[in-house]
Amino acid sequence: MNIGNTFQMIIEQQETWARGKAFTVEKAGQGSGYAHFLADNLLYPTISVKTVDEYMAGQGSELEKHMRALYSSSALVVNFFEYWRQTQRISDVAKLCGASVDFTEMEFEKKYKIANLGTPNLDIVFSGKQTKPFAIEAKFSEPYRTTTQRNETNLDKYLNKESLWEGLHGCQEMAGEILAQEGEKTKWEHLDAPQLIKHILGLTYKYEPNGFTLLYLWFDCDTEEAKKLSREILTFRDCVKNEIDFRSMNYQELFSKIEGLSNVDQEYTSYLGERYFPERQYALRPGTKRFEELVAAEEKYGALAGKLLGGTQNRPGKGT
């Protein structure tokens, strides 16, 4: 597996944050950091019983292992969304994500069965009486950990069941293309298109193609890899826009909306800002757009200052 520079950048920033808190960081997996204690990796050391139950019922051993990773997507999800459950403001955060109706329920690790073929888990689903569910697939570091199409997408077993694809011909065509290129480098270098297709199948099997909204929530690091991911998201949206309500938003946009509210706890926004958005540290690294802009500005104003100083020396004034 090829690990991108953006992934390493995320790890370094998260480990810097953890060291600043004097947390014990273990090494595991690909040399990435794991918090020794799960509580150290969460804003709320004691998450609600309902949240614990939902993750225990899900797949992937999130609470037991994966959520301890400093770069964990599920830890980021809990740190962003658990606050709204504990303050009983689920409808507020749903609207920040783009929902247009009042939702009363929020569930982590929601399962949607695809016939008898599989049961993928969605990170978050907002629901309410007589309203279409608003589902979220959220990512942190995962899109930046590889630049090759992963093997064994298992899309063949879904493609073999024609009835699953009614009203989803664009998705079906895309799935067939991905399956034909399995194991090769494809246009989906960062976006896990197979996973999104499975989520669409699960939601459609339950609600029909027009019965839900699916939001892809991702972490933008202002790097070339992030730009590629953004383009892939737009390509995916174009492939499915005539079939389902697919949207995208990055965590930076969501955090800006949260910061714009006047009735949010300072502890919550300070934690998120310090840990995940420390004045956009990612953007100040060589190769990023903001870094290049700062270099260009420094050169521009440095040259201007040189001209002014040079001109001053040639002008009559004090001491002449």
N, C-alpha and C positions, 0 to 999 in steps of 0.2 A: 504493500500500500504506500502510495506517495503522500507524504505529509506536507501540506503547503505552508508557506511562510506566515500566512494569516493565522493558521492554527497555532503555530509557535508563539506568535504575537499575543494571542489570547491567553495562552498558558502563562507567559511571562508576566502579563499585566495582572492576572488573577493571583499568581504567586506573590507578586509585589504587594498586593492588597492584603493577602493572608499574613505575610511577614509583618506588615504594619500593625496587624491586630495581635501579633505574637501567637498565632495559631500554629499548631504542629502540622506540617505538611509531609505526607508520605509520598513515596514514589511508587507508581504502579503502572501497569499497562505499557504504554509507549513512552515511559519516562515522564508522564504527566503527573500533576499534583493532585493528591487526594487529601481532604481534611481528615484528620485522625478521628474526629468526632463529627457526626452528622450535624449536630446543633451548631457547630462552628461555621457551617456552610449555609445556614439559613438565617434570614432576618428574624423570624420567630423560632427560637429554640424549641418551643412547644407548639406544634401546629395542631389544628383542630382535629378532633376525633374523626369527623366526617372525612377530612382530607386523608388521614392515615388509612381509613377503611378503603377509600377509593384507590389509593396506590397499592394497598395490599391485595386488592381484588384484580389489579391490572397485571400486566406482563412485564418481564424485564428486571425484576428484583430491584426496582428503583430505590426504595427505602433502605434495603439491606446493603446495597453496594453502590450503584451508579450515581445516586444523588450526592454521594460524598465527594465526587470529582469536582474540583473547582470550576471546571469548564462544563459542568453538567447542564444539559438543556432543561431537565426536570427541576433542578434546583433554581434555575433562572425563572422558570414558570411559577414555581411556588413563591419565590421571593417577590415576584411582580403581582400575583393574583390572590395569594392567601390573605393579604391585607383587606381586600374588598369583601371576602367572606367573613372575616372576623369583625369587620365594621358594619356588616349587613348592608352593603352598597353594591350588590351584584349588578343591578341595572345600570349604575353609573359607569362601571368599568366596561360593560358590554357596549355602551354607547360610545365610549372612547375608542373602542375597537372598530366602530363603524355600524353597530346595530341601530336600527331605527325604531325599535319597539322596546317596551319595558320587559326585561327578563327577570324572573324570580328565582331561577335555579342555575347553579353552576356546578359542573362535575368534571373532575380530573380523571384522566385515563379511561375515558368512555369507550366501551366496546360496541362495535357494530358488526354483526355476523354477515358474511357474504355467502348466502345459501349454506351449504355444509362444507365449504372449501377453506374458510379461514375467518379469523376474527381480529382485525387490526384495531389498535387502540389510538384514539385521538387524544391530544393533550388536554383540551378543554372543550366543553360543549355547554353553551348557554341555552336554556329552554324556559318555556312558560306555557300557560294555558292558551290554546288556539293560536300559537305562533310557530313559525318555522324555526327549527333549531339553528343556532349560529355556532358552527364548529371551528376550532382553531388547531392547526398543526404548527407547532412552534419549534424553532431551531436556534441553537447558539453556535457551537463550534463545528457541528457535524458536517455542514457543507464544505468546510475548508480542510477537512482531514484527508480527502482523496480527490484526485483529478481523473479518475478512470471509472467507467461504468462497472458497477459491481456485478459479480457473477450470481447465478442462481436467484433470479428475480421471482421465480415461481409464477410468472405471468401466464405460462402455457396452460396451467390447469383452469385459469379463469377464461382464457380465450377459447378453450374447448367447450365452454358452456355459453352458447349463443344467446340464450335468453337474458343473461346478465347485462348485455350491451344495448338493450332496447333504448333508443333515445340518446345513446352515447357513442355514436359512430366515430366521432373525432377521437375520443378516448381509446376506442377499440383499435383504430388505425395506428395511433401512437404506441399502444401496447405491443402491437405486432411488429412495429419497426424496432422497438427496444429489444424485444425478444430475439429478433433476427441478428442484432448486433451484440448480443450478450457476451461479455468478456472482452469486448473491444472498447476503445476510446470513442465516445460518441459526442453529440452536441450537448448531452446532459452531463457536463463535467462536475458540476457542484450541486445542482438540484436533484433530489431523489425523486425523480418523476415516477418510477414504479410504485413507491410508497404512496404518493399522492393519488395515483390511479386507483390503488386498492382502497384508499379512504373514500374516494368518490363512489366506487362500487358498493362499499358498505352502507354509505349514506343513501345512495339511490335504491338499494335493495329494501331499505326501511321506509324511505320517504318519497321515492320517485325523483327524477332529475330536477324538477322545479320546486322541490319541497324543503330545501335547505340552503344555507350559505356556508361556504368553506373559505376561511381566511388562512393564508400562509404568513406567519409572523416570523421574521428573521432578524439576525443581528448584522448590521452593516458596519464594516470596519474601514471603509473608504480606501480599500486596496484594489489592485487589479483583479484579484480573485473575487472580491465582493462585487465589483462591477460586472464581471462575467455572470455571477449568480443572479444579479438583478436582471440582466438581459435574458437569462434562461427562464426566470419567473415570467417575464413578459411574453416569451415564446410559448410557454405552457398555457398562460392565460388566453392567448390568441387561439390555441388549439381547442380549448374547451368553452370559450365564451358564449357560443351559441347553444350550449347544452346545459351548463350549470352556472350558478352564481359564484364564481371564483374570484377572490380578491387577495391583495397582498398589502402588507404594512411592515415596516421594520421597527425594532424596539426603540430606536432613537426617536422616531415619530411618536410612538406611544408615550414615551417618557416626557417628551415636550408637551404633549397634551395634559399629562398628569401634573407637570410643573405649572401649567397655566391655571389650574384650579386653586381656589382660595381656601377650600375647606378640606385639605389633605394634611395628615400628620407630618410634621417636619422630620421626625425620626425616619419615617418611611422614605421620603424623597431624598433625604441626606444619605441614607444607606445605599439606595440605588445609584445615586449620582457618584458617590465616592467609589463604589465597587465597580460599576459597569460603565460609567461615563465620566471619568475623572478629567473633565475639560477635554474630552475626546482625545485622549493620549494616543490612540491608534493613529489619528490623523496627523500627528506631528512626527511620524517616522519617515525616513527616506523612501521615496517611491510613491508616497501617497499624494493626493491632489493638494491637500492643505499645506503639506511640507514644501511642495514645489512652489506654491503661491507665496509662502513666506520667504523662500529663497529669492524668488523673483522680485518681491517687494524690497527685500534688503539690498539687492543689487541695484535696483532702480533708485532708491532713495540714497544709497551710498554714493552712487555716481552723481546724483543731484547735489548732495552735500559737498562732494569734491569740487564740483564746478563753482559752487557758491564760495567756498573757501579760496579757490584759485582766483576767482574774480575779485574777492576782497583784498587779496594781496596786491593786486594790480591797481586798485583804486586809491586815490589820494584820501587821506583821513588822518587819524591820530598818529602822531610821530613822524609826519612828513613835512 
